[in-house]
Structure formats: C-alpha cells, structure tokens
Amino acid sequence: MIHIPHSRPCFGADYQHAVRHVLQSNIVAQGSETQRLEHDIQQHLGCTSVLAVDSGTSALMLAIRGLGQHKTGLRVGIPTYACASLLFAVKAAGAEPVFIDCNAQLGLEEKQTQAIAQTLDMLVLVHPFGGVEPLAAGSFPCFVIEDIAQSVGATLDGKAVGSFGDVTIGSLYATKPWGGAYGGFIASNNADLLQLCADMSDPDQADINNVYAGHHQLSDIHASLARQRIQDATQTMAQRQLWAEKYDALIAQTSATPIQNPSNTTSNDFRYIVRNQQPVDTIIPKLQALNIMATRPIQRPLHHSNSSITCAQADHAWQHCISLPLLSDMSPIEFQHLQQGIQQCFPS
Ligand SMILES: Cc1ncc(COP(=O)(O)O)c(C=O)c1O
C-alpha cells in the first residue's frame, strides 16, 4: 500500500560507512568528526567560527544566553508562525518572548517588526519553511539571530542565508535539510561569543560561577551523519526543486495557492506550502485517509501561549495553510498517488 510520509530522510551505504568508521575509532562522543563538521559548516556559510551542539533548540538557547550576557529582563522577538522550539529556547534562556505576526508569504510583517525591534534586545529572524526572510538584509537596533534550520542553501540577493545576522543557528535534526539524527549549530564571526557558548555546553569545563552550563556537545556519530547529509544537500535540493515545479502545475488546477518566494530570493524547497480558501481541518484528514501525510506547517502559532495577544495573519495561516509532503526520492507511483489525492481533496 502506498504511504507518503511528510518527510523521508534517506541514509544509504555512505552513511553506514561513516558511522562504522566512527565506531571503529572508539571515539563516539565529541571528537574529530565534530570538528570536521564545524569546518564544513564554516565553509558553507563563509563565517569564521562554528560550534556544533546537540540540537537547534539548544543552539538558540545558548546564542540568546551568550548575546545577553550580563543583562537581565531580556526581550527576544520571535515569529509567532514558527516552530514551537523557538518559544521553548527563549524561555529556557530565561528571556521574555515577544511575538511578531506573519505576512501573506509567512515571513514577518515588516512594519510591526521594525516597531517592536525598538523594544527588543534580540530579534530571531527565521527563514521560513525552506524560503527566505527578506528582513535579514535590513538593519535593526538590536542583535539579530538568523535561524536557518529549514532553509540552508536558500539565498537572499545572491548571498547564502545565515550570512546576514550577528549570529546564525541551525538544526541537524533528521528531517532537516542538513539533518543527521539530532544536532544543531551556532555560527558567527564573533569568536568570543562562540567561546562563551562552548563554555556553556560543557559543565565539566565550565567555570562553576557560570549562571548556566549543560551537556550540549554533539556526538561524533551524529556529526558523521550530518556531514554526509551536507554533502548530499545540493543534490537533494535539486530533486525537490524538480518535484516542486510539478506540484505548481498540479496546484494551479485547484483553488489553493502556493506560498510565493520574494523575487530576490531562492528557496531550497524544503517544504511545499499552499493556502486554501477552506479551513485545513476539512482537507488534511481527507489526505491522511489516503496515506498522504500532509500536515499544518507548524504545530500552533506561538502567541496562543498568551491569551491576551492576537496575531490575525498567523491565525489565518494556521487555519488555511497546509504543508504537502515533498520528498526528494519520491517515486513516479507515489507522485501519481499524490496527484490523485490533490485532485480529490482540494476544491478546483
Ligand atoms: C525553524 C526552526 N528552528 C529551530 C528548530 C529547533 O531545532 P531542533 O529540532 O534541532 O531542536 C526547529 C525545529 O523544528 C525549526 O523548525
């Protein structure tokens, strides 16, 4: 029976070889593979320092703690239409989350962002769902943390995302474009900041007067998987791009509209998101009954954690946007099944 998962990372023989190599070295915790991974990421992003850590959530929490050192009452702006990890990272850093509404492209609403930024210590600019947050090219009166967890390989004005902010964080979780199994990274040209984050990532080395330290190192096993995924990332992105063009033609026959990328950007096509006139809870169950594991792009808008805040555009997107499975290794039979499912479940 055909079953189309929302994500399907592929780990071939090269991955098994890479993990076996680490096991045979007898060094499975942090070692040379992690250092090589940091070097690989540094080359891709063109920055001077990278620290590999255990998750993207830890990466963001550590970056906030590092940038906010010596300050209390930190206010950190985050998009409300985003992954729940952002909210948990801000809270884990002891900071106050400030929610910012989205626009029709699921990026940040520009005027609101500029106004709120005046009151912030840090602003997290998430490049959303494989696309680009154009505000990354702007300037802000607070620190900017770029989040490229979903969008590594995308570009803004010809420059790689992750090369605009004061610091960049990313995820190496299995389903992400650079995913090994678990992991994350912090990248910056500020070596002192990364040293602070490294100190907080290793309680055995940290000064016992530190406000915070936890075990956030990445293991060499996870690093070896992520290195392999980074090597394959350009090819898998190209495969997804070909499928995305076919999806465009399919969706054009329905009343749904794909989320468009701004013209000065290129996407990595990590996710294929469409906006429907009908609420998604009428469409997703129908697709899932056909074993097409479409889902909402986010679990829930983050401002729902505070009942006194409204963000109308994020609420609309939550009710009306669907993420369709876009698998780099989709077979023609799977595509045909998806095509039939879309024709059947989306109003024309
Ligand atoms: C945009 C974004 N940032 C950060 C994270 C957190 O990454 P991790 O799952 O590695 O903790 C995620 C996870 O889904 C994400 O989508």
The ligand as an SDF file (V2000), in Angstrom:
LIG
                    3D

 16 16  0  0  0  0  0  0  0  0999 V2000
   12.9020   26.9780   12.3310 C   0  0  0  0  0  0  0  0  0  0  0  0
   13.3820   26.0550   13.4110 C   0  0  0  0  0  0  0  0  0  0  0  0
   14.2940   26.4900   14.2900 N   0  0  0  0  0  0  0  0  0  0  0  0
   14.7570   25.7020   15.2720 C   0  0  0  0  0  0  0  0  0  0  0  0
   14.3210   24.4060   15.4150 C   0  0  0  0  0  0  0  0  0  0  0  0
   14.8440   23.5500   16.5260 C   0  0  0  0  0  0  0  0  0  0  0  0
   15.6700   22.5260   16.0560 O   0  0  0  0  0  0  0  0  0  0  0  0
   15.8270   21.1220   16.8370 P   0  0  0  0  0  0  0  0  0  0  0  0
   14.6550   20.2770   16.4810 O   0  0  0  0  0  0  0  0  0  0  0  0
   17.1100   20.5690   16.2960 O   0  0  0  0  0  0  0  0  0  0  0  0
   15.9080   21.4160   18.2800 O   0  0  0  0  0  0  0  0  0  0  0  0
   13.3720   23.9060   14.5210 C   0  0  0  0  0  0  0  0  0  0  0  0
   12.8670   22.5290   14.6680 C   0  0  0  0  0  0  0  0  0  0  0  0
   11.9490   22.0680   14.0680 O   0  0  0  0  0  0  0  0  0  0  0  0
   12.8960   24.7460   13.4770 C   0  0  0  0  0  0  0  0  0  0  0  0
   11.9840   24.3290   12.6010 O   0  0  0  0  0  0  0  0  0  0  0  0
  1  2  1  0
  2  3  1  0
  2 15  2  0
  3  4  2  0
  4  5  1  0
  5  6  1  0
  5 12  2  0
  6  7  1  0
  7  8  1  0
  8  9  2  0
  8 10  1  0
  8 11  1  0
 12 13  1  0
 12 15  1  0
 13 14  2  0
 15 16  1  0
M  END
$$$$
